[in-house]
Every structure is written in structure tokens, then in C-alpha cells.
């Protein structure tokens, strides 16, 4: 299997806009994606059908740019 990138950074003028970090399971399927909003996890059944997904952790910003807590 070809090597897959584990991180992709979207930039503009040298500033990072959206860093994405990918985690893979033993079969090479994407198991998680981490971005500025948190970590999304994915699960598949033996037929490789997506069976679940969601944020394990999430960070949200209030209007005005302040972070809660």
C-alpha cells in the first residue's frame, strides 16, 4: 500500500488556515481526523461500511473570538 499523508496544512500567505491530521487503522482506513474544532473518529464494519462518526472532543468559539472556559 502506498504511503498516505498524515497531515495536510492549508495556508495563505504563510499563515496556517486549517491544519488536518489523519489517523489510520491497521487496514489503512481513516480512523480519525483532527482539526481546529477537535478530533473526529470514524468506525467501519467488516464490509467497510461507515458505522459511526463524531467528535471525541470539540472546541467552540463564542462570537467575539473568546474561548469558553
N, C-alpha and C positions, 0 to 999 in steps of 0.2 A: 504494500500500500504506500502511496506517495505521502511524503510528509505534509502535514497541514499547518497553516499558520495558527499559532495560539494567541496572537494579539494583532489587532488592527487598530491603528490610530488615524482618525480623521482630523486633519489640521487645516488651518487657514492662516497664511502669513506667519507660519512657525508656531502658532498657538494651537494647542490641542483642543478640539471641539468635542470629540466623542471617542474616548478610548474603549475598545471592546476586547475582553479577554475570554477566550473559549476554553472549556474543559471537555475532554473526550472520555468516553467509557472504553472498556477493553476491546470493543468491536469497532472503535473508531467513529462512533456516532457522537454528535454533540450532546453532552450531558448537562452543560451549564454555560451561561453567558453572563459575564459581569460587566456592568456599565456604570455610569454615574448615578443611576437610580437604584442600584442594588444588584443582587445575584438572582438570575432566573434559572431554575432547574427543570430538566425535562426527563421523563421516563417513557420507555417503549416496552411493548410486549414482545414475545418471541418472534412474532411476524413482522417486527419493526414498525408497527403502527404506534403513533404517539398516544400515550395513555394518560399523561399528566404533564402539567407545567405550571409554573407560577414563581412569584418572587419569594425567596427564602428570607431576604432582608430588603428593606426598601427605605430610602431616604427621600423625603419630600421637602420642598422649599415653600414657605409661605410667600404670598405676594409681598414684594418689597425686598426679597432676597435673603431674609433671615431664616436660619435653620431652626426647627423646633428642638427643644430640649437642650 
